[in-house]
């Protein structure tokens, strides 16, 4: 992975209210996505298209899992499959306008990839940015700097992800997820939200690539992250 990029941290405060859990997750993701928008005054934004972070509690009595549990308790949803043409992926929309009767242009999707999910091709979302909480399980995030119209298999990076990881990436970033032996559950923030039945919601990269097939098991290893935080 590339050099470390400093992004100002956001904190999700402890809440006992299920409704507040959903709003806190939305607002935190929205604030991170704001880092992707160029600063008009200086014409700058974060270098790069995709970023990986880690979620952790900062003190007693808090956990990311309990926050997600509170949100799901307040807003239970039924996951529908196939999702984006994949029979091994199921998803459901959590839209604040419908659930909380508030006017917002963003939303969350709860997504579950079955174990052995490899049939969602590389694709891009042209009209919205993403912030993704990895809720449970483990899998792979595949990402490329190539445009969706001219994808090269050799430029795809394969990033292992697991519960409590967070991913941030710009619109038009070509990407997908896959799983091996475990399922993977994601909470995906869409800013702004584009309805799933809108043809502009996503574009499959060309040529069509299913990147799990490109991974070489003989090169697998256990490694440490490149970044260490000074304590």
Phi, psi and omega in degrees: 000160184285179181300158182292138175244127181278122176240125181306130183289147172247145181243131174267110184290152177299135179220142177261357184261126181298319179298320181293330179299315180297313181296321180296318178295318177299309185294322179296315178298318179300319181295321177293318179300328179301336177292341182277343183276127180303141175285115184300326184291329182234357177070024184243158173206182180300135176286134180104170184252332186221144186221147180240131177227184183225138181259135177209150172286152183250004181186179183297146171082009179232148173201148178296321180301318180292329178293315178294320178300319180296320179295316181290330176293320181283329186226070178294139180227157175255122181285136182248138177228147005285161179237126183049038177083357181264127180279350180256007179237136177234148183209164176209146181268136171245096185257121182299331179296324181274324185273328185241357182057042175240149182272104176222154179259007180248174181195171175243150169238135172263124186234139176231123175260124176295160170300139181076023180278113182225012189255014174261110186288166174301137184205173180220151174251112189278341188245001180210151177269167184228142165228124187237124171270128172273110187280316182200164177082197178206158181185209183225138172256121180254130187215149180220153174271355180289153173288156182297337182278350184210066183278132174252128181298331183288343182265004182277130176260139183248111188247117176294137177228153181209175182308135179083003170280160175224141180236138180229125177209155185281157168303151182076358176286125181279127189199172165191178175236156171214165177228162177247265186265349182236151172287170182219128178244130183237148168246108191254119178272130178247117180230106355280168179279130174248124183309144185295335180270004177278126180303338181274002183296319176206157179232127177285130181294153179238134356291159181293129183228133173251096197290341180301330180289347182270350184280135184259108182302334182290345180260004180292143180202164171266129183221168176259151174298150179291330185263132172239138178269136174285129183259000000 
